[in-house]
């Protein structure tokens, strides 16, 4: 009983376990991010700190703790020190009215900065944590010109939040803060849902916070964001390229499993946080996390030579370099775009029974038959031998993973829905099975793993996989010997990728 009475959990640790699109940051993660910085920053009475997307107020609270200790010598009086820190050093922009109250409660011990319980005296309720309701700026297509939000969904009355975050909905950011910041730190909102009904989809917005923060030219910038940007994403191509080639990103902590950073929160592709140092360029210290441990740290460039994506597994760099040295044609050239025959996954206009002239139709969970005129494109693929592979495949939990669904043979006179990609076409059923033996190899799926950060298997995730001679089947042993992998490299592959049998017959 005494243990229960003495247990006093951090309320922000509890709140950080709530699942939400706007994920709250656990205190231990906030402190790990602050540990990346030179600690003399927290002994400087002139340093300024900004969180442009306050939720729980955790970053400002933990910075305040460090300043309170670090400024003891320069400002000995405790209340004078508190007043100085809260009035002249810590600034925040809340993302909603509710989070503004929560952040002020965390920082000032009062949801109103001028309240009787506030640890410092302000003339207004906001103090240095502001919230201003902003409306979206709609273009002629009904989209916000700043964040891409849908007018149909986000043109709301005053009783609802607009989610038009002030920091990224202002053209000249210096109009908001005409001052220099030493550190900008945040866990920004990740995405917004746009469209309506079946057309709903999410667009990323976290990158807008990073781009806007850089315009203020802070000495240091650190944010925790989804790791999906490593390999691209909707509207992220330019951002990804800029990040990968920015040599001011000096530290990157990668969490392939987001639960290791945000307990109870599932974020496809994992998360990461980074340290951007305005005045110090160089290679990046990349640390990979698993569970509560850092399993590997390597100083390296974010983008390897002849590669246009970030390889998150440090142990795989040597594997990639050996494969790339062969300069072979790559497999992505033989992978169709999504919706190879123009039939979406929800299409149900097929017959359950065969009929004269029918084309066999494969879609997730169903097999059926179509008339040729129902197929919207790529009629030349219909009579060919080909391979079908699930367009999306994902797993959760502990490695090793499959990374891909099992491929299956697509006979002549067949087609598929958007649920599958088409690989090929090939000259015979036997050749298809030779290719499938390669797809099922751990070697093949390891190279997929290096690029794939979401469930989708778009053609770009195959761009590191070399083409082989498909007059024969392939085994991992043959592939390991061909590319000269070491015992440690093979051990890494074995630890990451589960065995997969081709099955079926190639006769």
Secondary structure as the mmCIF struct_conf table of DSSP 4:
data_model
#
loop_
_struct_conf.conf_type_id
_struct_conf.id
_struct_conf.beg_label_comp_id
_struct_conf.beg_label_asym_id
_struct_conf.beg_label_seq_id
_struct_conf.end_label_comp_id
_struct_conf.end_label_asym_id
_struct_conf.end_label_seq_id
HELX_RH_AL_P HELX_RH_AL_P1 UNK A 2 UNK A 6
HELX_RH_AL_P HELX_RH_AL_P2 UNK A 11 UNK A 15
TURN_TY1_P TURN_TY1_P1 UNK A 16 UNK A 17
BEND BEND1 UNK A 18 UNK A 18
BEND BEND2 UNK A 21 UNK A 22
HELX_LH_PP_P HELX_LH_PP_P1 UNK A 23 UNK A 26
HELX_RH_AL_P HELX_RH_AL_P3 UNK A 27 UNK A 35
TURN_TY1_P TURN_TY1_P2 UNK A 36 UNK A 36
BEND BEND3 UNK A 37 UNK A 37
HELX_RH_3T_P HELX_RH_3T_P1 UNK A 39 UNK A 43
TURN_TY1_P TURN_TY1_P3 UNK A 45 UNK A 46
STRN STRN1 UNK A 49 UNK A 54
BEND BEND4 UNK A 55 UNK A 56
HELX_RH_AL_P HELX_RH_AL_P4 UNK A 58 UNK A 70
TURN_TY1_P TURN_TY1_P4 UNK A 71 UNK A 74
BEND BEND5 UNK A 75 UNK A 75
BEND BEND6 UNK A 77 UNK A 77
HELX_RH_AL_P HELX_RH_AL_P5 UNK A 78 UNK A 88
TURN_TY1_P TURN_TY1_P5 UNK A 89 UNK A 89
STRN STRN2 UNK A 90 UNK A 94
BEND BEND7 UNK A 95 UNK A 96
HELX_RH_AL_P HELX_RH_AL_P6 UNK A 97 UNK A 108
BEND BEND8 UNK A 109 UNK A 112
TURN_TY1_P TURN_TY1_P6 UNK A 113 UNK A 114
BEND BEND9 UNK A 115 UNK A 115
TURN_TY1_P TURN_TY1_P7 UNK A 116 UNK A 117
BEND BEND10 UNK A 119 UNK A 120
BEND BEND11 UNK A 123 UNK A 126
TURN_TY1_P TURN_TY1_P8 UNK A 127 UNK A 128
STRN STRN3 UNK A 129 UNK A 130
STRN STRN4 UNK A 138 UNK A 138
TURN_TY1_P TURN_TY1_P9 UNK A 140 UNK A 141
BEND BEND12 UNK A 142 UNK A 142
STRN STRN5 UNK A 143 UNK A 144
TURN_TY1_P TURN_TY1_P10 UNK A 145 UNK A 147
STRN STRN6 UNK A 150 UNK A 150
HELX_RH_AL_P HELX_RH_AL_P7 UNK A 151 UNK A 154
TURN_TY1_P TURN_TY1_P11 UNK A 158 UNK A 159
BEND BEND13 UNK A 160 UNK A 160
HELX_RH_3T_P HELX_RH_3T_P2 UNK A 166 UNK A 168
BEND BEND14 UNK A 169 UNK A 169
BEND BEND15 UNK A 171 UNK A 171
HELX_RH_3T_P HELX_RH_3T_P3 UNK A 173 UNK A 175
TURN_TY1_P TURN_TY1_P12 UNK A 176 UNK A 176
BEND BEND16 UNK A 179 UNK A 179
BEND BEND17 UNK A 182 UNK A 182
STRN STRN7 UNK A 183 UNK A 186
STRN STRN8 UNK A 191 UNK A 194
BEND BEND18 UNK A 195 UNK A 195
HELX_RH_3T_P HELX_RH_3T_P4 UNK A 197 UNK A 199
STRN STRN9 UNK A 201 UNK A 204
HELX_RH_AL_P HELX_RH_AL_P8 UNK A 206 UNK A 215
TURN_TY1_P TURN_TY1_P13 UNK A 216 UNK A 217
BEND BEND19 UNK A 219 UNK A 219
STRN STRN10 UNK A 220 UNK A 226
HELX_RH_3T_P HELX_RH_3T_P5 UNK A 227 UNK A 231
TURN_TY1_P TURN_TY1_P14 UNK A 234 UNK A 235
HELX_RH_AL_P HELX_RH_AL_P9 UNK A 237 UNK A 244
TURN_TY1_P TURN_TY1_P15 UNK A 245 UNK A 245
TURN_TY1_P TURN_TY1_P16 UNK A 247 UNK A 248
STRN STRN11 UNK A 249 UNK A 255
BEND BEND20 UNK A 256 UNK A 257
HELX_RH_3T_P HELX_RH_3T_P6 UNK A 258 UNK A 260
TURN_TY1_P TURN_TY1_P17 UNK A 261 UNK A 261
BEND BEND21 UNK A 262 UNK A 262
TURN_TY1_P TURN_TY1_P18 UNK A 263 UNK A 264
TURN_TY1_P TURN_TY1_P19 UNK A 268 UNK A 269
STRN STRN12 UNK A 271 UNK A 277
TURN_TY1_P TURN_TY1_P20 UNK A 278 UNK A 279
STRN STRN13 UNK A 284 UNK A 290
TURN_TY1_P TURN_TY1_P21 UNK A 291 UNK A 292
STRN STRN14 UNK A 293 UNK A 300
BEND BEND22 UNK A 302 UNK A 303
TURN_TY1_P TURN_TY1_P22 UNK A 305 UNK A 306
BEND BEND23 UNK A 309 UNK A 309
HELX_RH_3T_P HELX_RH_3T_P7 UNK A 314 UNK A 316
HELX_RH_AL_P HELX_RH_AL_P10 UNK A 317 UNK A 324
TURN_TY1_P TURN_TY1_P23 UNK A 325 UNK A 326
STRN STRN15 UNK A 330 UNK A 330
HELX_RH_3T_P HELX_RH_3T_P8 UNK A 331 UNK A 334
STRN STRN16 UNK A 335 UNK A 335
HELX_LH_PP_P HELX_LH_PP_P2 UNK A 336 UNK A 337
BEND BEND24 UNK A 338 UNK A 339
TURN_TY1_P TURN_TY1_P24 UNK A 340 UNK A 341
BEND BEND25 UNK A 342 UNK A 342
TURN_TY1_P TURN_TY1_P25 UNK A 345 UNK A 346
STRN STRN17 UNK A 351 UNK A 351
BEND BEND26 UNK A 352 UNK A 353
TURN_TY1_P TURN_TY1_P26 UNK A 356 UNK A 357
STRN STRN18 UNK A 359 UNK A 363
TURN_TY1_P TURN_TY1_P27 UNK A 364 UNK A 365
STRN STRN19 UNK A 366 UNK A 370
HELX_RH_3T_P HELX_RH_3T_P9 UNK A 372 UNK A 374
BEND BEND27 UNK A 377 UNK A 377
HELX_RH_3T_P HELX_RH_3T_P10 UNK A 379 UNK A 381
TURN_TY1_P TURN_TY1_P28 UNK A 382 UNK A 383
BEND BEND28 UNK A 384 UNK A 384
STRN STRN20 UNK A 385 UNK A 390
BEND BEND29 UNK A 391 UNK A 391
STRN STRN21 UNK A 392 UNK A 392
BEND BEND30 UNK A 397 UNK A 399
HELX_LH_PP_P HELX_LH_PP_P3 UNK A 400 UNK A 400
STRN STRN22 UNK A 401 UNK A 401
BEND BEND31 UNK A 404 UNK A 404
HELX_LH_PP_P HELX_LH_PP_P4 UNK A 405 UNK A 407
STRN STRN23 UNK A 408 UNK A 410
BEND BEND32 UNK A 412 UNK A 413
STRN STRN24 UNK A 414 UNK A 416
TURN_TY1_P TURN_TY1_P29 UNK A 418 UNK A 419
STRN STRN25 UNK A 420 UNK A 426
BEND BEND33 UNK A 427 UNK A 427
HELX_RH_AL_P HELX_RH_AL_P11 UNK A 429 UNK A 439
TURN_TY1_P TURN_TY1_P30 UNK A 440 UNK A 440
BEND BEND34 UNK A 441 UNK A 441
HELX_RH_AL_P HELX_RH_AL_P12 UNK A 442 UNK A 449
TURN_TY1_P TURN_TY1_P31 UNK A 450 UNK A 451
BEND BEND35 UNK A 454 UNK A 455
STRN STRN26 UNK A 456 UNK A 456
HELX_RH_3T_P HELX_RH_3T_P11 UNK A 459 UNK A 462
TURN_TY1_P TURN_TY1_P32 UNK A 463 UNK A 464
HELX_LH_PP_P HELX_LH_PP_P5 UNK A 465 UNK A 465
STRN STRN27 UNK A 466 UNK A 466
HELX_LH_PP_P HELX_LH_PP_P6 UNK A 467 UNK A 467
TURN_TY1_P TURN_TY1_P33 UNK A 470 UNK A 471
BEND BEND36 UNK A 472 UNK A 472
HELX_RH_AL_P HELX_RH_AL_P13 UNK A 476 UNK A 483
TURN_TY1_P TURN_TY1_P34 UNK A 484 UNK A 484
HELX_RH_AL_P HELX_RH_AL_P14 UNK A 487 UNK A 496
STRN STRN28 UNK A 497 UNK A 497
BEND BEND37 UNK A 504 UNK A 504
#
